[in-house]
């Protein structure tokens, strides 16, 4: 069925869109509502959405809907469009590649783009050692394959994940994911030989990094046995769990234990990777050198692509044909990825993420001083969050988060929530957003807090 919505033929996305918040209708407007009504009739109900809009263009720091409403984007498609929507480098690279060929399947007829992306990941990911890369389509698929590679390499079965972890919605990655609703409830049984231990959550556990690591390691050794563990997988900053930044030294102690016990140390940089946190990979900030690192989201400029990169001896250990897939490393996505990485390297986006983080932290810390319901302000770079609580007890206040997010979205600011307890507002603006637009969006959230 073709669209029945009449949108201006001259409306295109990218940074040339007017960078302003503008509401010409209540949300959803009539045109968006007509499209969303079709969604109800055509799309499975569990595929939900946050903002009450039907997007027709996006770029810079805004999203424009079918009614002409322009919303401030503080979500970046959950950290995917970090370079901004329709970045000129990405548009040019994708357009050129589509004109050449859209697909051959790399495992049938290889092409240079896949190899070039692998070379980039080998060079840029943390760790000064010989590396190899395999490409996939999504973060969950990358995580699945990292676990598969680690099990094959070690000959062991057990995999350790952390409390508050999120690694995806496939069967294996649901098993690794900590949060039941909405990700796991009713979907079991899950893959076996997955074990969960507490990680580091400084705001709630009040432990030093060394103390939290001792707790994690003790539980692994007592309940699993270090010689049984194939891999331990960590998000260096936990995403869906609440943007939890671990205490200093925690991750380093876990990495040291893994190395001492022949355990593959996997770092999931799907959300934290590619300039988001103010460095190309947040592992750099923690001084980590993962055996394997998973990447996705921000590496494709909006096109689906992911990767597993790691020590050559581990990556090369599986049998021929053991890794791959029909669409893995699609040539159009590879072209987009190369252009996106070029933007990170040449357009000052790492520094821009640091500036964005400073603005968010400054604004939210000032707000926290007058609102004790903001229990914690945390994050790195343009991956930041506030945790909302009952100021008397410190208990999570998920209802407040829902009200604030709903009001912000209704007033033209796309904002996302997260947290195991549902009480965290997260900030993931595109790195192409202006200070003025970001400040306005944060101001809307501040006013929503005051009103609730």
C-alpha positions as CSV (number, residue, x, y, z in Angstrom):
1,X,0.0,0.0,0.0
2,X,1.4,3.4,-0.9
3,X,1.2,6.3,1.4
4,X,-2.0,8.3,1.5
5,X,-0.3,11.2,3.4
6,X,0.5,14.3,1.3
7,X,3.9,15.6,2.4
8,X,5.9,18.3,0.6
9,X,8.1,16.9,-2.1
10,X,10.8,19.4,-1.2
11,X,11.0,18.2,2.4
12,X,14.3,16.4,2.9
13,X,16.2,15.4,5.9
14,X,19.7,16.2,7.0
15,X,21.4,19.2,8.8
16,X,19.7,21.7,6.4
17,X,16.4,21.2,8.2
18,X,15.4,24.2,10.3
19,X,16.8,23.5,13.7
20,X,13.9,24.5,15.9
21,X,11.2,23.0,18.1
22,X,7.9,23.9,16.5
23,X,4.5,22.4,17.3
24,X,1.7,23.2,14.8
25,X,-0.7,20.6,16.2
26,X,-1.1,18.6,19.4
27,X,0.6,15.3,19.1
28,X,-0.3,13.2,17.3
29,X,-1.5,15.6,14.6
30,X,-4.1,14.3,12.1
31,X,-1.7,13.1,9.5
32,X,0.5,11.3,12.0
33,X,-2.6,9.8,13.6
34,X,-3.8,8.5,10.3
35,X,-0.4,6.7,9.8
36,X,-0.4,5.4,13.4
37,X,-3.9,4.1,13.0
38,X,-2.6,2.0,10.1
39,X,0.2,0.8,12.4
40,X,-2.3,-0.5,14.8
41,X,-4.0,-2.4,12.0
42,X,-0.9,-3.7,10.4
43,X,2.0,-4.0,12.9
44,X,2.2,-6.5,15.8
45,X,1.1,-4.9,19.0
46,X,4.3,-5.7,20.9
47,X,6.2,-3.4,18.5
48,X,5.5,-0.3,20.6
49,X,6.7,3.3,20.1
50,X,7.4,6.3,22.4
51,X,6.8,9.5,20.5
52,X,3.3,10.1,19.0
53,X,4.6,11.1,15.6
54,X,5.0,9.7,12.1
55,X,8.4,10.9,11.0
56,X,8.9,12.2,7.4
57,X,12.4,13.9,7.8
58,X,15.1,14.3,10.4
59,X,18.5,15.8,10.7
60,X,20.8,17.9,12.9
61,X,19.0,17.7,16.2
62,X,15.3,17.6,15.1
63,X,12.7,15.1,13.9
64,X,9.9,16.4,11.6
65,X,6.5,14.6,11.5
66,X,3.8,14.3,8.8
67,X,2.0,17.3,10.2
68,X,5.0,19.6,10.1
69,X,5.8,19.4,13.8
70,X,9.5,19.7,14.5
71,X,10.7,17.9,17.7
72,X,14.0,18.1,19.5
73,X,15.7,14.7,19.3
74,X,17.3,13.6,22.6
75,X,17.3,9.9,21.6
76,X,19.1,9.4,18.3
77,X,17.1,6.3,17.6
78,X,18.6,4.8,20.8
79,X,22.2,6.0,20.1
80,X,22.1,4.9,16.4
81,X,22.2,8.3,14.6
82,X,25.0,9.7,16.5
83,X,26.4,11.5,13.5
84,X,22.9,12.9,12.9
85,X,20.2,11.8,10.5
86,X,21.0,11.9,6.8
87,X,24.6,13.0,7.4
88,X,26.0,14.2,4.0
89,X,29.0,11.8,4.1
90,X,26.6,8.9,4.7
91,X,24.1,10.0,2.1
92,X,26.8,10.3,-0.6
93,X,28.4,6.9,0.3
94,X,25.1,5.0,0.4
95,X,23.9,6.6,-2.9
96,X,27.1,5.7,-4.7
97,X,27.1,2.1,-3.4
98,X,23.4,1.5,-4.2
99,X,24.2,2.6,-7.8
100,X,27.0,0.0,-8.0
101,X,25.3,-3.0,-6.3
102,X,23.1,-3.6,-3.2
103,X,24.1,-7.2,-2.3
104,X,26.1,-10.2,-3.3
105,X,26.5,-12.0,0.1
106,X,30.1,-11.6,1.3
107,X,30.4,-15.4,2.0
108,X,29.6,-16.0,-1.7
109,X,31.2,-13.1,-3.6
110,X,33.3,-10.9,-1.4
111,X,33.8,-7.1,-1.9
112,X,36.2,-4.5,-0.6
113,X,33.7,-2.6,1.7
114,X,33.4,-5.4,4.2
115,X,37.2,-5.8,4.4
116,X,37.7,-2.0,4.8
117,X,35.2,-1.9,7.7
118,X,37.1,-4.8,9.3
119,X,40.4,-3.0,8.9
120,X,39.0,0.1,10.5
121,X,37.6,-1.9,13.5
122,X,40.8,-3.8,13.9
123,X,42.8,-0.5,14.0
124,X,40.4,1.5,16.2
125,X,39.0,-0.8,18.8
126,X,41.0,-0.9,22.1
127,X,44.0,-3.3,22.4
128,X,47.4,-3.2,20.9
129,X,47.4,-6.7,19.5
130,X,46.7,-8.6,16.2
131,X,42.9,-8.5,15.6
132,X,40.3,-9.9,13.3
133,X,36.7,-8.8,12.7
134,X,33.4,-10.5,11.6
135,X,30.4,-8.3,10.6
136,X,26.8,-8.9,11.4
137,X,23.5,-7.0,11.3
138,X,22.5,-6.0,14.8
139,X,23.9,-5.7,18.3
140,X,22.1,-8.8,19.5
141,X,23.6,-10.8,16.6
142,X,27.1,-9.5,17.4
143,X,26.7,-10.6,21.1
144,X,25.4,-14.0,20.1
145,X,28.4,-14.5,17.9
146,X,30.8,-13.3,20.5
147,X,29.5,-15.9,22.9
148,X,29.6,-18.5,20.2
149,X,33.3,-17.7,19.4
150,X,34.3,-17.6,23.1
151,X,32.7,-21.1,23.7
152,X,34.4,-22.6,20.7
153,X,37.8,-21.1,21.6
154,X,37.8,-22.1,25.3
155,X,35.9,-25.4,25.0
156,X,33.8,-24.3,28.0
157,X,30.1,-23.6,28.3
158,X,29.4,-21.2,31.1
159,X,28.8,-17.5,30.4
160,X,28.7,-14.8,33.1
161,X,26.6,-11.6,32.8
162,X,25.9,-8.9,35.2
163,X,22.8,-7.7,37.0
164,X,21.1,-4.8,35.2
165,X,22.6,-6.0,31.9
166,X,21.0,-5.6,28.6
167,X,22.4,-7.4,25.5
168,X,19.4,-7.9,23.2
169,X,16.1,-9.6,22.5
170,X,17.1,-12.9,20.8
171,X,16.9,-16.1,22.8
172,X,20.5,-16.1,23.9
173,X,20.7,-12.4,24.5
174,X,17.5,-12.4,26.5
175,X,19.2,-14.9,28.8
176,X,22.0,-12.4,29.2
177,X,19.6,-9.6,29.8
178,X,18.6,-8.8,33.3
179,X,15.3,-7.0,33.0
180,X,12.2,-9.2,32.7
181,X,9.6,-6.7,31.5
182,X,9.2,-6.1,28.7
183,X,12.2,-8.1,27.3
184,X,12.0,-11.6,28.8
185,X,8.6,-12.2,30.4
186,X,6.8,-15.1,28.8
187,X,9.5,-15.8,26.2
188,X,11.5,-18.6,27.9
189,X,13.0,-21.1,28.2
190,X,16.3,-19.3,27.6
191,X,19.7,-20.6,26.5
192,X,21.4,-22.7,29.3
193,X,24.7,-22.1,31.1
194,X,24.2,-18.4,31.7
195,X,25.0,-17.1,35.1
196,X,24.3,-13.7,36.6
197,X,26.3,-11.9,39.3
198,X,26.0,-8.4,40.8
199,X,28.1,-5.7,39.1
200,X,28.9,-2.2,40.3
201,X,26.1,0.3,40.9
202,X,27.7,3.0,43.0
203,X,24.6,5.0,43.7
204,X,22.8,2.0,45.2
205,X,25.4,-0.4,46.5
206,X,27.9,2.2,47.9
207,X,30.8,-0.1,47.1
208,X,34.2,0.8,45.8
209,X,35.3,-0.8,42.5
210,X,37.5,-3.2,44.4
211,X,34.7,-4.2,46.8
212,X,32.2,-4.7,44.0
213,X,34.7,-6.8,42.0
214,X,35.5,-9.0,45.0
215,X,31.8,-9.6,45.4
216,X,31.3,-10.5,41.7
217,X,34.4,-12.7,41.5
218,X,33.6,-14.6,44.7
219,X,30.1,-15.4,43.4
220,X,31.5,-16.6,40.1
221,X,34.1,-18.9,41.8
222,X,31.7,-20.3,44.3
223,X,28.6,-20.8,42.1
224,X,30.2,-21.5,38.7
225,X,33.9,-22.2,39.0
226,X,36.5,-20.1,37.2
227,X,37.7,-23.1,35.1
228,X,34.1,-23.6,33.8
229,X,33.6,-20.1,32.4
230,X,34.0,-19.5,28.7
231,X,33.3,-15.7,28.8
232,X,32.2,-12.9,31.0
233,X,30.4,-10.1,29.1
234,X,30.0,-6.6,30.4
235,X,28.6,-3.3,29.2
236,X,31.3,-0.8,30.4
237,X,28.3,1.6,31.1
238,X,25.1,-0.3,31.5
239,X,22.5,1.0,29.0
240,X,19.0,-0.2,29.5
241,X,19.8,-1.1,33.1
242,X,20.0,2.7,33.9
243,X,23.2,4.2,32.3
244,X,25.1,2.8,35.3
245,X,28.7,3.9,35.4
246,X,30.7,1.4,37.5
247,X,33.0,2.5,40.3
248,X,36.7,3.1,39.4
249,X,38.7,-0.1,39.2
250,X,35.7,-2.5,38.9
251,X,36.0,-3.4,35.3
252,X,39.8,-3.6,35.5
253,X,39.6,-6.1,38.3
254,X,37.1,-8.2,36.3
255,X,39.4,-8.1,33.3
256,X,42.4,-9.2,35.3
257,X,40.5,-12.1,36.8
258,X,39.3,-13.2,33.4
259,X,42.9,-13.2,32.0
260,X,44.2,-15.1,35.0
261,X,41.5,-17.8,34.6
262,X,41.5,-18.2,30.8
263,X,38.1,-16.6,30.5
264,X,37.3,-14.5,27.4
265,X,36.6,-10.9,28.4
266,X,33.9,-9.5,26.2
267,X,33.0,-5.8,26.3
268,X,29.6,-4.9,24.8
269,X,30.2,-1.4,23.2
270,X,27.0,-1.5,21.2
271,X,25.6,1.6,22.9
272,X,28.8,3.2,24.2
273,X,30.9,2.9,21.1
274,X,31.7,5.4,18.4
275,X,32.3,8.7,20.1
276,X,29.1,8.6,22.2
277,X,30.9,8.9,25.5
278,X,33.5,11.4,24.5
279,X,36.1,8.8,23.3
280,X,35.8,6.6,20.3
281,X,35.2,3.7,22.7
282,X,34.5,4.1,26.4
283,X,36.8,1.1,27.1
284,X,39.6,3.6,26.5
285,X,38.4,5.7,29.5
286,X,38.5,2.7,31.8
287,X,41.9,1.4,30.5
288,X,40.4,-1.8,29.2
289,X,41.7,-4.1,26.4
290,X,38.8,-6.5,25.7
291,X,39.5,-9.9,24.2
292,X,36.4,-9.4,22.1
293,X,34.4,-6.2,21.6
294,X,30.9,-6.0,20.1
295,X,29.8,-2.9,18.2
296,X,26.7,-1.7,16.4
297,X,24.3,1.3,16.7
298,X,26.5,4.3,16.1
299,X,28.8,2.6,13.6
300,X,26.3,2.6,10.7
301,X,24.9,6.1,10.6
302,X,21.4,4.6,10.7
303,X,22.1,1.6,8.5
304,X,22.0,-1.9,10.1
305,X,25.5,-3.2,10.7
306,X,27.4,-4.7,13.7
307,X,30.7,-6.3,14.4
308,X,32.7,-8.6,16.7
309,X,36.4,-7.6,16.8
310,X,39.0,-9.3,18.9
311,X,42.3,-11.2,19.3
312,X,43.2,-12.9,16.1
313,X,43.8,-16.3,17.8
314,X,40.2,-16.2,19.3
315,X,38.5,-14.9,16.2
316,X,40.3,-17.4,13.9
317,X,39.6,-20.4,16.1
318,X,36.2,-21.5,14.7
319,X,35.8,-23.7,11.6
320,X,35.3,-22.3,8.2
321,X,31.7,-21.4,7.6
322,X,31.1,-21.1,11.3
323,X,30.6,-17.3,11.1
324,X,28.5,-15.3,8.6
325,X,25.0,-14.9,7.3
326,X,23.2,-13.8,4.2
327,X,23.1,-10.1,4.9
328,X,26.1,-9.8,7.3
329,X,28.3,-6.9,6.2
330,X,25.9,-5.8,3.5
331,X,27.7,-3.5,1.0
332,X,25.4,-0.6,1.5
333,X,25.7,-0.8,5.3
334,X,29.5,-1.1,4.9
335,X,29.6,2.1,2.8
336,X,27.5,3.9,5.4
337,X,29.8,2.6,8.2
338,X,33.0,3.8,6.5
339,X,31.5,7.2,5.9
340,X,30.2,7.4,9.5
341,X,33.6,6.4,10.9
342,X,35.2,9.1,8.7
343,X,32.8,11.6,10.3
344,X,33.8,10.6,13.8
345,X,37.5,10.9,12.9
346,X,37.4,14.1,10.8
347,X,34.4,16.2,12.0
348,X,35.3,16.7,15.7
349,X,32.5,14.6,17.0
350,X,34.5,13.0,19.8
351,X,35.1,16.5,21.2
352,X,31.5,17.4,20.5
353,X,30.3,14.5,22.6
354,X,32.4,15.9,25.5
355,X,30.9,19.3,25.1
356,X,27.4,17.9,25.1
357,X,28.1,15.9,28.2
358,X,29.4,18.9,30.0
359,X,26.2,20.9,29.1
360,X,23.9,18.1,30.2
361,X,25.8,17.5,33.5
362,X,26.0,21.2,34.3
363,X,22.3,21.6,33.7
364,X,21.1,18.6,35.5
365,X,23.5,19.0,38.5
366,X,22.1,22.6,38.9
367,X,18.6,21.2,38.8
368,X,19.5,18.5,41.3
369,X,20.5,21.1,43.8
370,X,16.9,22.4,44.0
371,X,15.1,19.1,43.4
372,X,16.0,16.2,45.7
373,X,14.0,13.8,43.6
374,X,17.0,13.7,41.3
375,X,18.9,11.1,43.2
376,X,21.8,10.8,40.8
377,X,23.3,12.6,37.7
378,X,25.6,10.3,35.8
379,X,27.1,9.3,32.5
380,X,30.0,10.0,30.2
381,X,29.9,12.4,27.3
382,X,26.6,12.4,25.3
383,X,25.4,9.3,27.2
384,X,24.0,10.8,30.3
385,X,21.1,10.1,32.7
386,X,19.2,11.2,35.8
387,X,17.8,8.7,38.3
388,X,14.6,9.9,39.9
389,X,13.7,8.7,43.4
390,X,11.5,9.3,46.5
391,X,13.7,11.9,48.3
392,X,12.7,10.5,51.7
393,X,13.5,6.9,51.1
394,X,15.6,6.7,47.9
395,X,13.1,4.3,46.4
396,X,12.9,4.4,42.6
397,X,10.1,6.7,41.3
398,X,9.1,5.1,38.0
399,X,5.7,6.9,37.9
400,X,7.4,10.3,38.1
401,X,9.7,9.3,35.1
402,X,6.6,8.3,33.1
403,X,4.9,11.6,33.7
404,X,7.9,13.7,33.0
405,X,8.8,11.8,29.8
406,X,5.2,11.9,28.6
407,X,4.9,15.7,29.1
408,X,8.3,16.3,27.4
409,X,7.3,14.2,24.4
410,X,3.9,16.0,24.2
411,X,5.8,19.4,24.2
412,X,8.1,18.4,21.4
413,X,11.1,16.8,23.0
414,X,11.8,13.1,22.3
415,X,13.3,11.7,25.4
416,X,13.9,8.0,26.4
417,X,13.6,6.3,29.7
418,X,15.4,3.2,31.1
419,X,16.5,1.5,34.2
420,X,15.8,-1.9,35.8
421,X,13.4,0.0,38.1
422,X,12.1,2.2,35.3
423,X,13.1,5.4,37.1
424,X,15.9,6.8,34.8
425,X,15.6,9.4,32.1
426,X,18.4,9.0,29.6
427,X,20.0,11.6,27.2
428,X,21.3,10.4,23.9
429,X,21.2,13.4,21.6
430,X,22.8,13.3,18.2
431,X,26.3,14.7,18.2
432,X,25.1,17.1,15.5
433,X,22.7,18.9,17.8
434,X,23.4,22.6,18.6
435,X,23.9,23.9,22.1
436,X,20.9,26.1,21.8
437,X,18.6,23.2,20.8
438,X,20.0,20.9,23.4
439,X,19.6,23.6,26.1
440,X,16.0,24.1,25.0
441,X,15.2,20.4,25.2
442,X,16.7,20.1,28.7
443,X,14.7,23.2,29.7
444,X,11.5,21.5,28.6
445,X,12.4,18.4,30.8
446,X,13.2,20.7,33.7
447,X,9.8,22.4,33.4
448,X,8.2,19.0,33.2
449,X,9.9,18.0,36.4
450,X,8.7,21.1,38.2
451,X,5.1,20.5,36.9
452,X,5.1,16.9,38.3
